[in-house]
Amino acid sequence: MKQVADGVWQLPGFPPNAINVYLVEDVLIDAATRHAGRRIARQLKGHRLSAHVLTHAHADHQGASREICLRYEVPFWVGEGDVDAAEDPKLIAERMPKHPIPQLFWRIMAGPGHKVDRALREGDEVAGFRVLEVPGHSAGHVAFWRESDRVLILGDVLNNMDTLTGIPGLREPKTFFTPDPDLNRRSARKLLPLEPKLVLFGHGAPLRDTRKFVSFLERLPAERVPA
C-alpha cells in the first residue's frame, strides 16, 4: 500500500489507478470488483478494520464488499440513497442508462449484496472525514472531506482518467455510467469552495494540483448542453 496522506493509504491494483480502493485509518473505502477480494485481503495483512464504506454502489466499487465485511466481521456503511442498491445489486443495473457498456460491466464486476448497517448522510463523520452528499453519478454518492489538511476522497464525481482508454486527465464521468449527469455536475461544482490540496479519485491518480482542480470546476457550466 502507498501512503498518500496522514492515515490514508491507496491500495494498488492493475492497471495502476484504474479502480481505486483506500484505507483511512481502519476504515476501507470502496472494494473494487467481485474479483478483488483476495487481493484486498493480502494488501490489508497486518491492518485491522473497523468498518467498510462505499463512495457509491456501482459494480466496480461494491464488488468485493460482502466478502470484505464477512471476512473482517465489520459493518457496512453506504450513502443513504444507495442503501437499497448496495443490498440488492440488481438495482445498480436497473438504474444505469440503457447502454450496453454499463450493463456488461455490471455482469462482469458486480458482487453480491450485503446488509447495510449505517446509512451515511451529509455531515456524518467517518475516520476523521466529513461526509458530503454528492449525488448524480449514483443516487446516494458520497465523498469524504478532511478540513485539517484539505484531503478530498471523491469517488466518481470526477475521474482523473478516461475509464475506457486509461488516458490520464480530469474529466466528468461518462454519461452512460451516470444516471443524472446534470445533478452530478452540480455536485461537482459544490466542491469548488473546498480548494483541496489532495484529491483521491475512484479512477485515476491522486491529484495535488489545487489550481488545476479548481480551474476544471470553474469551467464547468451549471448544466449540460443537450447534443
Salt bridges, closest charged atoms under 4 A:
ASP26 OD2 - ARG48 NH2 2.93
ASP30 OD2 - HIS61 ND1 3.01
ASP60 OD1 - HIS61 NE2 3.68
ASP60 OD2 - HIS203 NE2 3.04
GLU67 OE2 - ARG71 NH2 3.60
GLU80 OE2 - ARG121 NH2 3.20
ASP84 OD2 - ARG95 NH2 2.45
ASP88 OD1 - LYS90 NZ 3.05
GLU122 OE2 - ARG130 NH1 3.94
GLU122 OE1 - LYS190 NZ 3.18
ASP149 OD2 - ARG146 NH2 2.73
ASP156 OD2 - HIS56 NE2 3.34
ASP156 OD2 - HIS61 NE2 3.15
ASP156 OD2 - HIS137 NE2 3.36
ASP156 OD2 - HIS203 NE2 3.11
ASP162 OD2 - ARG171 NH1 3.67
ASP162 OD2 - LYS174 NZ 3.13
GLU172 OE1 - ARG185 NH2 2.59
GLU172 OE1 - ARG224 NH2 3.38
GLU218 OE1 - ARG211 NH2 2.90
GLU223 OE2 - ARG186 NH1 2.94
